[in-house]
Amino acid sequence: MKQSLLVAALIAIAVSACGKKEEAAPVAPAAEQAAPAAAQVEQAAKDTVEAAKEGAADQVEAAKEGAEQAVEAAKEGADQAVEAAKEQAK
């Protein structure tokens, strides 16, 4: 008798559970929550690119200045060599 009551209770629970349908979690709120994060990532990427551009421009400017200084030093060295050659020729 106890076993038949237990079996009947299990069947009743199984049948009642089969009738319930769970609703799917809405996907739209997750997409809406992801939009601000995506915007932040996009802005961070833009900021990084801009910083890289500025860094590259600074490096180019420093290279130009270094090249100009090297050219000036070479000119001065050449002028001194010409003067020394003139002095020795006298």
Backbone hydrogen bonds, N-H to C=O, Kabsch-Sander energy under -0.5 kcal/mol:
donor,donor_aa,acceptor,acceptor_aa,energy
5,L,1,M,-2.0
6,L,2,K,-2.2
7,V,3,Q,-2.7
8,A,4,S,-2.3
9,A,5,L,-2.3
10,L,6,L,-2.3
11,I,7,V,-2.5
12,A,8,A,-2.3
13,I,9,A,-2.3
14,A,10,L,-2.4
15,V,11,I,-2.6
16,S,12,A,-2.3
17,A,13,I,-2.1
18,C,14,A,-1.5
19,G,15,V,-0.9
20,K,17,A,-0.7
31,A,27,V,-1.8
32,E,28,A,-2.5
33,Q,29,P,-2.2
34,A,30,A,-1.7
35,A,31,A,-1.3
37,A,33,Q,-0.8
38,A,34,A,-2.5
39,A,35,A,-2.3
40,Q,36,P,-2.2
41,V,37,A,-2.3
42,E,38,A,-2.5
43,Q,39,A,-2.4
44,A,40,Q,-2.5
45,A,41,V,-2.3
46,K,42,E,-2.3
47,D,43,Q,-2.7
48,T,44,A,-2.3
49,V,45,A,-2.4
50,E,46,K,-2.5
51,A,47,D,-2.5
52,A,48,T,-2.2
53,K,49,V,-2.4
54,E,50,E,-2.5
55,G,51,A,-2.5
56,A,52,A,-2.5
57,A,53,K,-2.5
58,D,54,E,-2.3
59,Q,55,G,-2.1
60,V,56,A,-2.4
61,E,57,A,-2.4
62,A,58,D,-2.4
63,A,59,Q,-2.2
64,K,60,V,-2.4
65,E,61,E,-2.4
66,G,62,A,-2.3
67,A,63,A,-2.4
68,E,64,K,-2.6
69,Q,65,E,-2.3
70,A,66,G,-2.0
71,V,67,A,-2.4
72,E,68,E,-2.4
73,A,69,Q,-2.4
74,A,70,A,-2.3
75,K,71,V,-2.5
76,E,72,E,-2.6
77,G,73,A,-2.5
78,A,74,A,-2.5
79,D,75,K,-2.7
80,Q,76,E,-2.4
81,A,77,G,-2.1
82,V,78,A,-2.3
83,E,79,D,-2.4
84,A,80,Q,-2.4
85,A,81,A,-2.1
86,K,82,V,-2.3
87,E,83,E,-2.3
88,Q,84,A,-2.1
89,A,85,A,-1.6
90,K,86,K,-0.9
90,K,87,E,-0.5
